[in-house]
Amino acid sequence: MGGTKKKSIGQADKAQSAQDSAQGSFAKKPEKKTAKEAKLAQQQAKQQALLAPKMEDKQLLKTLAPLKAITVYGAARALGLNAAIAAQTLRTLESKNAIRKVGGYSGHYIYAPVAALGGGQAQQT
């Protein structure tokens, strides 16, 4: 009625690595190195997501123009950025009259390029 208890994921991983090392001790060292490299790559990706893009305004608009609706989260996905940095980028573009708010509320705004709205200058309301 009893039996052995199912091992947790961590315990199963330890048992698997112990079994692998028993089969060949040379196989374990490269795994640690690749795990370190994977962790380093993950950290670099996080840091990259927290940096403002090093693009000109025209390049940003070319990247954002194909989006059906330019939102903070859509821009974050398209540019590969953190949402806070994408929001900051959109506010910067808005202050330069490159894009304009066309809808939304409570921080969830929808933007459109000024050129797509029919005119080179944004109208002040």
N, C-alpha and C positions, 0 to 999 in steps of 0.2 A: 504494500500500500504506500510505502514511503517512496523510496527511489532517490536518485540524485537530483539536486536542485539545478534548474537551468542557469547557466552562467550569464552574468551581465556582459554587455558588449565590450567593456574594458577588459574584463577577465578573459573573454574569448580571444581578444586581440593579443593579450600577453601570452596566452597558451599557444596561439598560432605562431607568434614570433619565436617563442622558445622551441617549437617544433621545427621551424625553418632553420634556426641556428644549429639545431642538432644535426640536420641534414648537411649543412655546409656553413662553416663559420664565415667564409668570405662573402656570402650573400648579404649579410646584415649591414656591413659598413656602407655600401653604396645607398642603401635605403635611407639611412640617417642623413646622408649628404643631400639626397634628393628631397627629403622632408624639409631640411633647412632651406634649400633653394626655393621650394614651394612656399614656405612661410615668408621668405624674403620677397618673393614676387607678389604675394598677397598684400604685404605691408606697403610695397611700392604702389600697387594699384589703389589702395586706400588713400595714400598720400596724393596721388595724381588726381583722385576725385575731389580732393579738397583744395586744389589750386585753380585759380581762374584760368580760362583758356587763353593761350597766347595767339589769338587770331585777331585779324582786323574786323571792323564792323561789317564790311561787305562779305567776308568769309562766313561770319556768324549768320548773317541774313540768308546766304545761300544754303547753309546747313538747315536753318529753321524754316525756310520758305516751303519745302514740300509737305510740312506738317499740316494736317487739316485744321487744327486749332493749336495755336502756340500757347501752351500753358507752362507753368513752372515744371511740372513733372515730365511733360513731353519734351521740353527743352533739356532737362536733366538726362533723359534717356538718349536723346539725339546727340548731345555733346559729350556724354560719358562723364557727367559731373555729379556732385552732390546737389541735392535740391536747393539748399541754402545758397550755394554758389551760383546755381542757375537762376534763382530769383534775383540775386544781386546783378547778374549779367543782363537780365531782362530789364531791370530798373535803369541800368546804365544806358542800354539801347533806347529806352523810352526817353531818358533825359536828353539824348542826342537827336531826338525826333526821327529815329529810324523805324520804330514800331509805336503802336498806339493801342491803348486799352479799348476794346470794343464790347466787352461784356464781362460777366462774372460778378462776384461779390465776396466780401469777407476774406480777402486775401487769395481767393481762387479766381484770378482774373484770366481773361482770354485776350490775347494780343493779336494784332494783324500788322503786317508791314505797311508802312505809309504809302509806298509806291503802289501796293495792291488796292489801296483805298481810293486811288485816283487823285494823285497830286504829289508833288515833291515836298510840300511843307505840310506839317500837321496843323489842323485848325485848333485854335485855343478856345475852349469853352468855359 
